Amino acid sequence: MSRWGKYFPRLAVVVLCACLQPQAERAYLRISVSPNNATILVGETKTLTATVMNLDGQPLSVPTAWWSSDNTVATVTRSGLLRGLGPGSTTIHASAEGAEAVADVQVSLMQLRPESPRILLRDTLRFSLLVVDPSGAIVQSPADVWLSSEPTVASVDSNGVVTGRATGTVSIIAVRDNKVVSVAVVVEPWTFVGAGDIADCTSPGPQATAALLDSAPGVVFTLGDNAYPNGTAQDFANCYAPTWGRHKSRTRPTPGNHDYKTTGAAGYFGYFGASAGDPSKGYYSFDLGSWHIIALNSVIAIGSGSAQIAWLQSDLAAHQAMCTLAYWHYSLFSSGQYAVPAMRTAWQVLYDAGADVVLSGHDHFYERFGPQSPAGQLDSARGIRQFVVGTGGDYQQPFLPAIPNSEVRNNQTWGILKLSLHENRYHWEFIPVAGRTFSDSGTTFCH
């Protein structure tokens, strides 16, 4: 016998035992995962359960380890909680005492587009349901059901068209093949922003107030005297176009007396085109959400028996909105030297119809009044609140002694008035140009 022979039997036994040891450790238990096939969505979770039993089928309390073969597709926690992270396929492993079981997982992406939607009051927006399957194929798929968590804020029809009903936040929900996906929708008020007495080429004001508009979304209004000194085509080209003109596409203007220094306000109507209404009239109306907005021409006939007053009465009768705002150039009430009593007839018609807000310019300053009757009496129940916003950029003018119901005044600051138009109320904010600190803000409910 060789010198190794006497050791060989013992070495063979050791090697054999080493080879059989893992099988021996697993021989007394088996493990299974339920479910062993799972289909989930990105962002969805599902609990996987590992069951460990002995050979007789008796459950064993044995620690289980979990892991995913692709953590970019899905992860799994030590308790078996599965979470989908990205479209694709992965294998989930569970092991105990060397025994192992697996579950095949398919992850799809189901998403509503747009992803971070904002919608204006009374406006509509159509949503689409996007599905990315585990292979990466993209399909725009119809939802089985569309739901809104609060239909009074935003409703949704069977085609995924959402309508803003009231300002606030709501969840829009789509259901497809028993899978649910949702997105938060913010319903915002309309923004109406602007001023009057604007573009004088000799003043730095128009450029400063135009810069405010650059960061102020919404519909822009003007309160007349848009281009000084005479409202010619050249005045608009040289003074208005380089400043407020960059917001022309979203502007709904009204004319002032300086615009009419050119016959028929030809420069004004030629510059703004259809946005200024019929050139023979210069008055028009439109809706912003639940608000009815009326642009009047205070420079032409607007007294009792005039065509404009007849149109105003007819327009108000046809648009009996919860909230109504009117704007024009001449101010009926002002603590300056340029109040125009001829606007009282229009004010009376608006008052009788329950209008809420009047905006005007002409005096080159900012002044806010309490709600008033046409006679200038404080009327908190039915009165119209007037803002004088002649702060668009031309040089400012002095105040005379304050008249009754004048609440706030400033003639040292160019700026714009921003109105947030909610379904049953409005919020105002005077925004000063850079370097100035005067401001004014508040909220009032409509009549």
Buried (B, 14 or more C-beta within 10 A) or exposed (E): EEEEEEEEEEEEEEEEEEEEEEEEEBEEBBBBBBEEEBBBBBEBEBEBEBBBBEEEEEEBEBEBEBEBEBEEBBBBEEEBEBBBBBBBBBBBBBBBBEBEBBBBBBBBBBBBEEEEBEBBBBBEBEBBBBBBBBEEEEEEBEBEEBBBBBEEBBBBEEEBEBBBBBBBBBBBBBBBEEBBBBBEBBBBBBBBBBBBBBBBBEBEBBBBBBEBBEEBEBBBBBBBBBBBBEBBBEBBBEBBBBBBBEBBEEBBBBBBBBBBBBEEBBBBBBBBEEBBBEBEBBBBBEEBBBBBBBBBBBBBEBEEEBEBBEBBBEBBEEBEBBBBBBBBBBBBBBBBEBBBEEBBBBBBBBBEBBBBBBBBBBBBBBBBBBBBBBEBEEBEEBBBBBBBBBBBBBEBBEBEEEBEBBEBBBBEBBBBBBBBBBBBBBBBBBBBBEEBEBBBEEEBEBB
